[in-house]
Amino acid sequence: MIDDLIDNMNHCLLMLREKYGVQATGCLELPDDKKTSGVKYVLRKGNETINLLPWRVERRFIELRNLLQNRTLEDL
């Protein structure tokens, strides 16, 4: 079921790239490891895979953001 949803979202991303003439190739994928949750966007460049927006799913970055928003840390 989740695979069908991701396939549909990837199809919609492809249609948007075609509509706006974006030459990038990439897709949404489920994470390989079980430590992260959610879906990641992977940009493919040749044989290389680049994960985009890793700070949105990595706990250490989420907690750092919370420290700044709660004003536990100031003037960074």
C-alpha positions in Angstrom: 0.0 0.0 0.0 2.7 2.5 0.9 4.7 1.5 -2.2 1.6 2.4 -4.4 1.4 5.8 -2.6 5.1 6.5 -3.2 4.8 5.4 -6.9 1.9 7.8 -7.3 3.9 10.6 -5.7 6.9 9.9 -7.9 4.6 10.0 -11.0 3.3 13.4 -9.9 6.8 14.6 -9.4 7.8 13.5 -12.9 4.7 15.3 -14.3 5.8 18.5 -12.5 9.4 18.2 -13.7 8.1 17.8 -17.3 5.7 20.7 -16.9 8.3 23.1 -15.7 11.2 21.7 -17.7 13.4 20.6 -14.8 16.2 18.4 -16.0 16.9 16.8 -12.6 16.2 13.1 -11.9 15.2 11.9 -8.5 12.5 10.1 -6.7 10.9 9.5 -3.3 12.1 6.4 -1.5 11.6 4.7 1.8 14.7 4.8 4.0 16.8 1.6 3.9 17.4 1.6 7.7 14.8 1.5 10.3 16.4 4.4 12.4 14.8 7.1 10.3 11.1 7.5 9.6 9.2 8.9 6.7 10.1 9.2 3.1 13.3 10.7 1.7 13.9 12.4 -1.6 16.9 11.1 -3.5 18.6 13.0 -6.3 20.4 10.7 -8.7 23.5 12.1 -10.4 25.2 9.5 -12.6 26.0 6.5 -10.3 25.9 8.8 -7.2 23.0 9.1 -4.9 22.5 12.3 -2.9 20.0 12.5 -0.1 18.3 15.9 0.1 17.1 17.6 3.3 18.6 15.1 5.8 18.0 17.6 8.6 14.3 17.0 8.4 14.6 13.3 9.5 17.8 13.2 11.6 16.9 13.4 15.2 20.1 15.4 16.2 19.1 18.2 13.8 15.5 18.2 15.0 16.6 18.5 18.6 19.1 21.4 17.7 16.2 23.2 16.0 14.1 22.7 19.1 16.8 24.1 21.3 17.0 27.2 19.2 13.2 27.7 19.0 12.7 27.2 22.8 15.5 29.7 23.4 17.5 27.1 25.4 20.5 28.3 23.3 20.7 31.9 22.2 22.9 34.0 20.0 24.3 31.2 17.9 
